[in-house]
Amino acid sequence: MAERVELRRGRYADSVALMQLSRTVAGLPGVQAALVAMATELNLEMLAGMGFGTPAVESANDLLIAIRAGDRSALDTAFERAEELLATPTGAGTAGSAADELPPRTVGSAAGRVGPGLAVISVPGQHAFVEAMDALQAGCDVLLFSDNVPVEQEVALKDAAAERGLLVMGPDCGTAVVGGIGLGFAHTVAAGPVGVLAASGTGAQQVLCLLDAAGVGITAALGVGGRDLSAEVAGRSARTALAMLDADPATELILLVSKPPAEQVAAGLRAEVATLATPVRFALLGPGQPDLTAATEQALAALNVPVPDWPCWPQPAAGRPGRGGSKSDGPSSGTALRGLFCGGTLCDEAMLLASAVLGEVRSNIPLRPAWALPDPLAVAAGHWMVDFGDDALTRGRAHPMIDPTLRDRQLRQVLADPDTGVVLADVVLGHGAHPDPAAGLLPILESAEVPVVISLIGARQDPQDTYATAQRLHRAGASVFLSNAAATRHALSLLGNTSG
């Protein structure tokens, strides 16, 4: 066996491109493990977890190349291939391609050439403000996919947009559908009468997929960023988006979705929607509020659409045998509920439902400050849930819906903990997400000795094939639900608790 770890000082590269490069190198003959990534704290932890030594890193802008192979020849070949891939610019054109002029180097210059439109910006958070302001000054609406953008910059961008009659979706806007085109993490959904406004990425995705399961389409889905309904941002983009949806004659009903909002902001929006011509239904998560599935059912009722039986694939309710037997959802020797989520709003919803029954549920995005989980990558005692898409866990890394490696590694550790009674996890499908997020879970599920419950967020026509994915996960031993709320209640029932 041979291995090598090298650094490239100050050589920044996009995390998604590096993830794809790592997979390519890892698939070469003789390669046993490979990681090509920025030297962030999180990636250094992953490097150590893979059994590599830790190099002397100077900053998170250093590039790591770590490869382990069966022999020296395979190692050298893999390093040569990694260098070739790093030297090839993403999207580089071929020699002699027809081009009369150089491509624009800024959003503003592109808008000046072709006219203003919707600018989609996905750059590291420290550079996002400049690019987004450039787009606004050029007359473009903005979808800001970037995370780790300071809240004061978000406020400044949204104030600048309001002055120009424009909309800023984001920062950290993961999902939108505009003009029938999905942006960010999006699903294949039909046109229809519902306009979705969401201060939540996976919350919007859950609602879109439930509407799709009910046979109802949308006019648009406008994501305004998870902080838009916070006290600091005060619904700046939500008010603009409401007016846009209200002005669309095809929108018969607006569904406003949010992770737990600031009370005064939610109250202000409730007062404002009373002045609109289009009826509005709320899916604002919080204690005593309807969960996302219940809110979607209320919207369907308002449209006189029958509420379907939400698809699910539970395991049989019987004693769960040991390793190697047929799987079932029976009692486990552990007593703790552990949630491992790629979607922050799905994590919020699960914590709200679980804490109403179990009491304290700790997290890296806690419902209460006293419930904070100091180290989300450790297997702590008690009930807890982790949002692997939180900003602190995505610096220098692709979002877990793109690369679920970190979450999948944590799942193995959680299943090995004797205190774990039930694991609750999400799998999010759609465009922009991992092409097969179930693949890494299947071998873990097949060897699991405690129940695993999965909320599968997907539309019927998504490229990963939602229903086939559900069946694969079910055959591997998981109980699968298209409703995150239903999945959470099922997990609670397996602990001997119910949500009432």
C-alpha positions in Angstrom: 0.0 0.0 0.0 1.2 3.5 -0.8 -0.2 6.9 0.1 0.6 10.6 -0.3 -0.8 13.9 1.0 0.2 17.1 -0.7 -0.7 20.8 -0.4 -1.1 23.5 -3.1 -0.7 26.8 -1.3 -3.4 29.4 -2.0 -5.0 27.4 -4.9 -8.7 28.0 -4.5 -11.1 25.8 -6.4 -14.9 25.3 -6.3 -16.0 22.7 -3.8 -18.5 21.0 -6.1 -15.8 20.7 -8.9 -13.4 19.2 -6.3 -16.0 16.7 -5.1 -16.5 15.5 -8.7 -12.7 15.3 -9.1 -12.3 13.3 -5.9 -14.8 10.8 -7.2 -13.1 10.5 -10.5 -9.7 9.9 -8.9 -11.2 7.5 -6.3 -12.6 5.4 -9.2 -9.2 4.9 -10.8 -7.7 1.3 -10.8 -5.9 0.5 -7.6 -7.0 3.6 -5.7 -8.4 2.8 -2.2 -9.2 6.4 -1.0 -8.9 9.9 -2.4 -9.8 13.4 -1.2 -9.2 16.5 -3.2 -10.6 19.5 -1.3 -9.9 22.8 0.2 -8.1 22.7 3.6 -11.0 23.8 5.7 -11.3 22.6 9.3 -14.1 20.3 8.3 -12.1 18.7 5.4 -9.1 18.3 7.7 -11.3 16.3 10.1 -12.5 14.2 7.2 -8.9 13.7 6.1 -8.0 12.4 9.5 -11.1 10.2 9.6 -9.9 8.6 6.3 -6.6 7.7 8.1 -4.4 10.2 6.4 -1.8 12.3 8.2 -2.5 16.0 8.6 -0.2 18.4 6.7 0.9 21.8 7.9 -1.9 23.9 6.5 -1.5 27.7 6.4 -5.1 28.7 5.5 -8.4 27.3 4.2 -7.4 28.5 0.8 -4.8 25.7 0.6 -5.7 22.8 -1.7 -5.4 19.2 -0.3 -4.6 16.2 -2.5 -4.6 12.9 -0.5 -4.6 9.6 -2.3 -4.1 6.0 -1.0 -3.5 3.2 -3.5 -2.5 -0.4 -3.6 1.0 0.2 -4.9 3.3 3.1 -5.9 2.5 2.8 -9.6 -1.2 3.3 -9.0 -0.5 6.1 -6.6 1.6 8.0 -9.2 -0.9 7.5 -11.9 -3.7 8.8 -9.7 -1.7 11.9 -8.7 -1.0 12.6 -12.4 -4.7 12.3 -13.2 -5.6 14.6 -10.4 -3.1 17.2 -11.6 -4.5 17.0 -15.1 -8.1 17.5 -13.9 -7.0 20.4 -11.7 -5.3 22.0 -14.7 -8.4 21.8 -16.9 -10.7 24.8 -16.3 -14.3 23.8 -15.7 -16.3 24.5 -18.8 -13.3 25.3 -20.9 -14.0 25.5 -24.5 -12.3 23.7 -27.3 -9.6 25.2 -29.5 -11.0 26.8 -32.5 -14.5 27.3 -31.2 -16.4 30.1 -32.8 -16.3 33.2 -30.6 -16.2 36.7 -32.0 -15.6 38.3 -28.7 -14.4 37.4 -25.2 -17.1 36.4 -22.7 -18.2 39.1 -20.2 -16.2 39.0 -17.0 -18.9 40.5 -14.7 -22.6 40.2 -14.3 -22.9 43.9 -15.0 -21.1 43.6 -18.3 -23.2 40.6 -19.3 -26.4 42.5 -18.6 -25.1 45.4 -20.5 -24.5 43.1 -23.5 -27.8 41.2 -23.5 -30.1 43.2 -21.2 -31.1 42.7 -17.6 -32.7 39.6 -16.3 -32.4 37.2 -13.4 -28.8 36.8 -12.2 -28.0 33.6 -10.4 -24.9 34.0 -8.2 -23.0 31.2 -6.6 -19.6 32.3 -5.3 -17.9 31.9 -1.9 -19.8 34.0 0.6 -17.1 36.6 1.1 -17.3 37.6 -2.6 -21.1 37.4 -3.0 -22.0 40.9 -1.9 -19.9 42.6 -4.7 -21.3 40.3 -7.4 -24.9 40.7 -6.2 -24.7 44.5 -6.0 -23.2 44.6 -9.5 -26.2 42.6 -10.8 -28.7 44.9 -9.0 -27.0 48.0 -10.4 -27.3 46.5 -13.8 -31.1 46.1 -13.3 -31.2 42.4 -12.6 -33.2 40.5 -10.1 -30.9 38.2 -8.1 -31.0 34.7 -6.9 -28.1 34.5 -4.4 -27.3 30.8 -3.9 -24.2 31.6 -1.8 -24.2 31.1 1.9 -22.0 32.5 4.7 -23.0 36.1 3.7 -23.1 38.5 6.7 -26.7 39.6 7.6 -25.8 43.3 7.3 -24.8 42.7 3.7 -28.1 40.9 3.1 -30.0 43.9 4.4 -28.0 46.2 2.2 -28.7 44.2 -0.9 -32.4 43.9 -0.2 -32.7 47.7 0.5 -30.9 48.3 -2.8 -33.2 46.0 -4.6 -36.3 47.7 -3.1 -35.1 51.1 -4.4 -35.0 49.6 -7.9 -38.2 47.6 -7.8 -36.1 44.3 -7.9 -36.1 41.1 -5.9 -33.2 39.5 -4.1 -33.8 35.8 -3.5 -31.3 34.7 -0.8 -28.6 34.6 0.4 -28.6 30.9 0.8 -31.5 30.6 -1.6 -31.5 26.9 -2.4 -34.7 26.5 -4.4 -36.7 28.6 -6.9 -38.9 28.0 -9.9 -39.2 31.0 -12.2 -40.9 30.9 -15.6 -41.2 27.1 -15.3 -37.4 26.8 -14.8 -36.1 25.2 -11.7 -33.1 27.0 -10.1 -30.8 25.7 -7.4 -32.1 22.5 -5.9 -35.3 22.1 -7.9 -37.9 19.5 -8.7 -39.8 18.6 -11.9 -43.2 20.0 -11.2 -46.1 21.0 -13.4 -47.6 24.4 -13.9 -50.6 25.1 -11.7 -52.4 27.6 -9.5 -50.2 27.8 -6.4 -47.5 30.5 -5.9 -45.0 29.4 -3.3 -43.0 32.0 -1.3 -40.4 30.4 0.9 -38.0 31.7 3.5 -36.7 28.1 3.5 -35.1 25.9 1.0 -36.0 22.3 1.9 -39.3 23.6 3.3 -40.2 24.8 -0.1 -39.0 21.5 -1.6 -41.2 19.5 0.8 -44.3 21.6 -0.1 -43.6 21.4 -3.8 -43.2 17.6 -3.7 -46.4 17.2 -1.6 -48.3 19.4 -4.1 -46.9 17.3 -6.9 -48.0 14.1 -5.1 -51.5 15.6 -5.0 -51.5 16.5 -8.7 -51.3 20.3 -8.1 -48.7 22.5 -9.9 -47.4 26.0 -9.3 -47.0 29.4 -11.0 -43.7 30.1 -9.3 -41.6 29.3 -6.2 -39.7 32.3 -4.9 -37.1 31.5 -2.3 -36.1 34.6 -0.3 -33.5 33.1 2.0 -33.8 31.5 5.4 -33.1 34.7 7.3 -35.6 36.9 5.5 -38.3 36.5 8.2 -35.7 37.1 11.0 -35.9 40.2 13.1 -32.8 41.6 11.4 -34.0 41.2 7.8 -37.7 41.8 8.7 -39.3 40.2 5.6 -37.7 42.6 3.1 -37.8 40.2 0.1 -41.0 38.4 1.3 -43.0 41.6 0.9 -41.7 42.1 -2.6 -42.3 38.5 -3.6 -45.8 38.6 -2.2 -46.6 41.6 -4.4 -45.2 39.8 -7.5 -47.2 36.7 -6.9 -50.3 38.7 -6.1 -49.9 40.5 -9.5 -49.8 37.2 -11.4 -53.3 36.4 -12.7 -52.5 32.7 -12.9 -51.8 32.5 -9.1 -55.0 31.5 -7.4 -53.4 30.9 -3.9 -50.1 31.8 -2.3 -48.5 29.5 0.2 -46.0 31.2 2.4 -43.4 28.8 3.9 -40.8 29.5 6.5 -38.6 28.0 9.2 -39.5 29.5 12.6 -39.9 33.3 11.9 -39.5 36.2 14.2 -42.9 36.8 15.8 -43.2 40.5 15.0 -42.2 39.8 11.3 -44.8 37.1 11.0 -47.4 39.3 12.5 -46.6 42.1 10.0 -46.9 39.8 7.1 -50.2 38.4 8.3 -51.5 42.0 8.4 -50.1 42.7 5.0 -51.6 39.8 3.2 -55.0 41.0 4.2 -54.6 43.7 1.7 -53.9 41.3 -1.2 -56.3 40.2 -3.8 -54.9 36.6 -3.8 -55.7 34.4 -0.8 -52.6 33.4 1.3 -52.1 30.3 3.4 -49.3 30.1 5.9 -46.8 27.3 6.6 -44.8 29.0 9.3 -43.1 26.5 11.5 -43.2 27.1 15.2 -44.7 25.7 18.4 -48.5 25.2 18.0 -48.4 25.9 14.3 -49.3 23.3 11.6 -46.4 21.3 10.2 -45.6 21.6 6.5 -47.7 18.6 5.6 -50.7 19.9 7.5 -50.3 23.4 6.0 -50.1 21.9 2.5 -53.3 19.9 3.2 -55.0 23.2 4.2 -53.9 24.8 0.9 -55.3 21.8 -1.0 -58.6 22.1 0.9 -58.8 25.8 0.0 -58.4 24.8 -3.7 -61.1 22.1 -3.3 -58.5 19.4 -4.1 -58.8 16.1 -2.2 -56.0 15.4 0.2 -54.3 12.1 -0.9 -52.8 9.4 1.3 -49.2 10.5 1.3 -47.1 7.7 -0.1 -45.0 5.7 2.5 -43.1 2.5 2.7 -42.9 1.4 6.4 -41.2 -1.7 7.6 -43.4 -4.3 9.2 -44.1 -3.7 12.9 -42.4 -6.7 14.5 -39.4 -7.5 16.6 -36.3 -6.5 14.7 -33.8 -9.4 14.3 -30.1 -9.1 14.5 -27.7 -8.6 11.6 -28.5 -10.7 8.6 -32.2 -11.2 9.2 -35.2 -9.6 7.5 -35.7 -6.0 8.6 -38.7 -4.7 10.6 -39.6 -1.7 12.8 -39.4 -3.2 16.2 -38.1 -2.1 19.5 -34.3 -1.4 20.0 -32.2 -1.6 23.1 -31.4 2.1 22.7 -33.7 4.9 23.8 -32.4 8.0 22.0 -33.7 9.6 18.8 -31.0 10.9 16.5 -31.7 13.0 13.4 -29.2 13.5 10.6 -30.5 16.0 8.1 -29.3 17.6 4.9 -32.2 20.1 5.0 -32.3 22.7 7.8 -36.1 23.3 7.7 -36.7 19.5 7.7 -34.5 19.4 10.8 -36.5 22.3 12.4 -39.8 20.6 11.7 -38.6 17.3 13.1 -37.3 19.0 16.3 -40.5 20.8 16.8 -42.6 17.6 16.6 -40.1 15.6 18.7 -39.5 18.1 21.4 -43.3 18.4 22.0 -43.1 14.7 23.1 -39.5 14.1 24.2 -38.6 17.5 25.7 -35.0 18.6 25.1 -33.7 17.8 21.6 -30.2 19.3 21.1 -28.9 20.5 17.8 -26.4 22.7 16.0 -29.5 24.8 15.0 -31.3 24.5 18.4 -34.9 25.5 19.0 -33.7 27.1 22.3 -30.2 28.4 23.1 -29.8 26.0 26.0 -30.3 23.0 23.6 -27.2 23.8 21.6 -25.0 20.9 20.5 -21.4 21.9 20.9 -19.9 19.4 18.5 -22.3 18.3 15.8 -19.8 15.7 14.5 -19.6 13.9 17.8 -22.0 11.2 19.0 -23.4 12.9 22.1 -25.8 11.5 24.7 -29.6 12.0 24.6 -31.9 13.1 21.8 -30.3 15.3 19.2 -30.5 16.3 15.5 -27.9 17.8 13.2 -28.4 20.0 10.2 -25.4 19.1 7.9 -26.4 22.0 5.6 -25.7 24.6 8.3 -23.2 27.3 7.3 -20.6 26.1 9.8 -20.6 22.6 8.2 -20.5 23.8 4.5 -17.5 26.2 4.6 -15.2 24.9 1.9 -17.5 21.9 1.2 -20.3 21.2 -1.1 -23.8 21.2 0.4 -24.8 17.7 1.8 -27.5 17.5 -0.8 -24.7 17.5 -3.4 -22.2 15.5 -1.4 -23.7 13.5 1.5 -20.4 11.9 2.5 -20.1 13.6 5.9 -23.7 12.8 6.9 -23.3 9.2 5.7 -20.1 8.8 7.8 -21.9 10.2 10.8 -24.8 7.7 10.3 -22.4 4.8 10.7 -21.1 6.2 14.0 -24.7 6.8 15.2 -25.8 3.3 14.4 -22.9 1.9 16.3 -23.8 3.8 19.5 -25.8 1.5 21.9 -27.9 4.5 23.1 -29.4 5.0 19.6 -33.0 3.8 19.5 -34.1 5.2 16.2 -32.4 7.2 13.5 -34.3 9.8 11.5 -32.8 11.1 8.2 -33.7 12.8 5.0 -32.9 12.1 1.4 -33.5 15.0 -0.9 -33.8 14.4 -4.7 -34.2 16.7 -7.6 -32.1 18.7 -10.1 -28.9 20.0 -8.5 -28.8 17.3 -5.9 -26.6 14.2 -5.9 -27.5 12.0 -8.8 -28.1 9.0 -6.5 -28.0 10.0 -2.8 -29.4 6.6 -1.8 -26.4 4.7 -3.1 -24.1 5.6 -0.2 -26.9 4.8 2.4 -27.8 1.3 1.1 -24.8 -0.7 2.6 -25.2 1.2 5.8 -28.9 0.5 6.1 -28.4 -3.2 5.2 -26.2 -3.7 8.2 -28.2 -1.5 10.6 -29.5 -3.1 13.8 -31.8 -0.3 14.9 -34.7 1.2 12.9 -33.9 3.9 10.4 -36.7 6.2 9.2 -36.2 8.3 6.1 -38.2 11.3 4.8 -37.7 11.2 1.0 -38.2 14.6 -0.6 -38.9 14.1 -4.3 -41.4 14.7 -7.1 -42.8 12.1 -9.3 -40.7 13.1 -12.4 -37.4 13.9 -10.6 -34.3 12.5 -12.4 -33.4 10.1 -9.6 -36.8 8.4 -9.8 -38.5 9.1 -6.5 -40.6 6.0 -6.2 -37.8 3.6 -7.3 -35.5 5.3 -4.8 -38.1 4.8 -2.0 -38.3 1.1 -2.9 -34.5 0.7 -2.8 -34.2 2.3 0.6 -37.1 0.2 1.8 -35.6 -3.1 0.6 -32.4 -2.1 2.4 -34.3 -1.9 5.7 -35.5 1.7 6.1 -39.0 3.0 6.6 -39.6 5.7 4.0 -42.1 8.6 3.9 -42.7 11.4 1.4 -43.9 13.5 4.4 -41.2 14.6 6.8 -43.8 15.1 9.5 -45.1 11.6 9.0 -41.6 10.2 9.1 -40.9 12.1 12.4 -44.1 10.8 14.0 -43.3 7.3 12.9 -39.8 7.5 14.5 -41.4 8.7 17.7 -43.8 5.8 17.7 -40.9 3.4 17.4 -39.5 4.9 20.6 -42.8 4.2 22.3 -43.9 7.9 21.9 -46.5 9.6 19.8 -47.1 13.2 18.9 -50.8 13.0 19.8 
